[in-house]
């Protein structure tokens, strides 16, 4: 089964930086994955290419240990060097078709979307394997990006057939409203990344998602 085949069964997606690397990063990823994270993305704009490749080794090892997928942010050209399962591209990044031409037919290409027109375009694109839908709430991880709101989540639930993940300001407190609008998969950053106990935080989020995947 290829990574593209596996993405539909994933529920809890964590975006993280390198966090200084070393044992601290290893322990953080292991805890999050034990708690139920099943996709990890390396997103760290402070690192050069060598730094990304070095951090990717830890992400890859952790993902393999837990049967998770490992996605690289915005750098299809480094997917092979990072041994990643695919790449995530934003609206201002390389188009999915261009990313696909680099990563090949079996790896994942994910796409950020912020409104129904972008969601419809990504849903119709055969090169897109999953959509990120949001930000549901404004978040400091995407400064200047206005919230798409719960209405966009509801629109995606009613209209999108490609696997999709709600993203943006989702934590244990805001998750129920997102699930109530039809989300069955989420992407998080701070709700696990900033948690004193990443495993417990992941477990709480995963518990809130334990409804059948639509």
N, C-alpha and C positions, 0 to 999 in steps of 0.2 A: 504494500500500500504506500503510495507516494504522500509526501507532505500535503499536496493539494487535496488528496482524498481524506486526509485526517482532520482538516480544519473544521469541518462541519460539526464534529462531535465535541469541540472544545467549548468551554463555558466561561472560564475566568482567566483573563489575559492581563498580565502585568507588564508595564513599561518601566524600565529602570535604567539609571546610569551606572557607571562603573564603580561609584561609591569608594574610590580610592584603591580598588582592586584588593588582591590578597585574601587572607582568611576572613576578613570582615565581609567581603562580597560573597565568598563561598557560603558562609554561615547564613547570610541574609537570603540568598536564593534558595538554599536548601530548606530553610524554614518556610518560606512562601510556598514552595512547591509541595512540601509536606502538608501544608494547610489546604491545598486544593487548586492552586494555580496550575493551569495546563498549557499556557502559552507564555513565553517570556520574550520581551523585545528589548534589545540593547539600543538605547537612544542617549547619546552623550555628545553634545555639540562642542564640548571642551577638548575632546581627544583628536589627535591627528590619526592618520591611517594606521600607523604602527600601533598606536594606543588602542584603537578599536579592535584590531586583530588580536592584540594581547588580551584585552578584556573578554573578547568573544570566546576564548578558550575556556574561561570559567563558566560562561553562560552555556556553552555547548555541553560541558561535562555535567553541569547541574541538570540541564534538560534531559540528557540521556539517562541519568540516574533515576529520574522520575517518570520517564515516558512522555515528556512534554515536548512541545515544539519551540524552536528558537528562531526568532525573526529579527532581522537587522533593519533599523530605521534608515530610509532615504539613501542607501548606498548599494544599489544593485551591483555596482562594479566591485564591491568587496564581499559579496555574498559567498563566493567560492573560497576566498582566502579565510573567511570567518567560519566556514563550514556551517553556514546558517541554512535553515529550512526555507527561507524566502526573505522577502523584503516588503516593507510598508512604505508607500509613497503618498504624500499629501497633494492637495490641489495645486500647490505651487512647485511641486517637484516634477520629476520625469513622468511622462504619461505611462499608464500601465502597459501599453503595447511595447514601448521602448524598454521598460523594465523587463518585460517578458523575454524580449529578444536577447537580453543579457543573462538572465538567470536560467532560462531553458524551460522546457515544457512541464517538468515535474514539480517544480518548486512553487511556493506560495507568492502571490502578489496581492497585497492588501491595499486598500484605498480609503483615505479620509474623505468624508462627505459632511456638509454642513447645512444642507437644505434639500427639499424634495427634488429640485432639478438635478442637483449633483448626485443624489441617491438614485434617481431613475437612470441617469447616464451610466453610473457604475454598475447598477444591477443588470443593465443590458450589455455590458462589456464582457465578452468571453474571456478576456485576460484577467479579470478581477475575480479573486477567490473568496474574499470577504470584504465587507464594508465596515468602517467605523462611523457611527452615527452620532453626531453631537457637535460641539459640547452641549450636553444636556443643561449643565449649569456653567456659569463663567468660572474659569479656573486660572490660577497664576502660572500653571505650566504652559498655557497658551495665551500670553498677554495680548490684549487688544482684540481677541476673538470673541465676538458677542455670543451669548448663549443661544443655542438653537431651540431649547425648551423641550418640555415633555410632548408637545404637539408633534415634533419631528419624530420622536420615538413611536408615537401612535401611528403616524403615517407610514413609517418603515414596517411596523408590524402588519399593517393592512396591505402593503404594496410590494415589498421587497422579497424576492425569492432566494437570492444569494445569501449565504450566511452573513449575519451582521451582528455587530457588538455596539451597544450603547457606551458612550464615553463622556467624561467631563463632570468632575465634582461628585462622583458616585462613591458613597460610603455606606456604612451600615444604616445610617439614619435616612439617607435619600434613596436607598435601593428599593424599598417597597413600592414607592410611587413609580419608579422606572419599570419594575416588573408588572405592576398593575396596568401599564400602558402597552404591555406585550413583549418587553425585552426578555430574552432567555439567555443572553450572553452579555458580558460587560468587560470593558477595559478600565483598569484603574492605575493610578500612579501613587498619589500621596496616601490614600487610605491603607495601603500596605507599606509603602516606602517610608512613611513617617511614623509608623506604628511602633510602640515599645515592644510589642510581641507580634512580629509579622505572621507567624504561623496561626495565632489565634485570630488575627484580623482577616487572614485569608479564609480560615475555616468559617468565620461568621458570614462573610460574603458568599462563600460557596453554599452554605446552608440556605441563604436567602434566594439562591438561584435554582434550588432543587425542585424544579418543575419540568415537565417534559419539553424537550426542544421542539419548537414548531418549524 
